[in-house]
């Protein structure tokens, strides 16, 4: 752990800097969240 880069260092990494938002992934996340809300509405905690 002591040798791991910090979050500040990692955010500057080219992998993160070159990352783009994926419309398909964002849509899947949105649908998943909606499904979770619907399911929880039937089974309140």
Secondary structure, 3 states (H helix, E strand, C coil): CCCCCCHHHHCCCHHHHCCCCCHHHHHHHHHHHHHHHHHHHHCCC
